[in-house]
């Protein structure tokens, strides 16, 4: 609405008898001006003059716009509107095109085109960033907005306390790491994706812990629990069509409740001592049993060797006896004489004595059969005070025979 330029009363009135314009609060405008407000007609006229200077004039009239000028202006406007449809998607993003607010398609990284606003619009969420959701506790990064120094994490018991398979209570804190796999499903299939991931992971953790006894959950089953929870959470999110990929589930703390944690630690120490004693006993058993088995095998082999030796010796003796018997049966006289001579030879070889025949007592009846015994020589007594020559043998009368051989 233009201001009144006819000199009539202003919107705030003209007090007094003069026609002097007043300000909004009944005072004259500063600087002694006329008091007139901004003229919209002048502003519109100035804008039209600026447009006329840039566009060609119509041949038929002064200052008017022709149809060709309007067409050029419209083409330029449409071209600018069409060029505004180009957009760029970064390598770590995925483009989501919405047509009149409804999901239409997804576009890969690079330069893409859409129908300009207001027909289509684009959202480019980052699909390579790893997001984290904490369950059972809240870290300083989750709770702090602007803090001067880091604050410790806060435990959330309503999320961390769970019931195990053997009806014990356990306190579990864990973190879920996830990323966007499909931006269209992520934006339009779930209202709050982060809360959905948290709820699905907590539900799956309670299910897995409900099937696991407390002792394996506290010790060796941690990796198995993480794998089962990750797979179960991924299955739930795929069923929802959330467009989210769970990359890792990491257990932060697995402890009994605080009221009984010391008792549980005593039980764990006792179990550790039991395992140590069992390992020591198994080590001693593994050392002594092979040794005893080796000793037993050695004794068995020695006994078998002695048995085989005795059997072979007995068989040899029997064979020798059979051979002698066969020879004796062939020539009994010769065999008896040979056996007698061999027996006497064996006896005389071991008997260190001199045998003298009774019929040879007048002669020199010395017969040294023992080869290891040298003949004894006696020194001859001196005759007429002259000693015998060295090396001279003395002859003595033979002693009577103490043993003889009867013919």
Secondary structure, DSSP 4 states (H G I P E B T S, - for coil): -----SS---TT---SSS-----TTSSPPGGG-------HHHHHHHHHHHHHHHSPPPTTSTTPPPHHHHHHHHHHHHHHHHHTTEEEE-TTEEEEEEETTEEEEEE-SEEEE-PTTTTEEEEEEESSPPEEEEESEE-HHHH-SS-SS----EE-HHHHEEE-TTS-EEEEEEEEEEEES-HHHHHHS-S-HHHHHHHHHHHHHHHHHHTS-HHHHHTTTHHHHHHHHHHHHHHHHHHHT--EEEEEEEEEEEEE-GGGHHHHHHHHHHHHHHHHHHHHHHHHHHHHHHHHHHHHHHHHHHHHHHHHHHHHHHHHHHHHHHHHHHHHHH-HHHHHHHHHHHHHHHHHHT-------GGGTTS-------TTSPPP--PPPPBTTBPPPTT-----PPPPPS-----
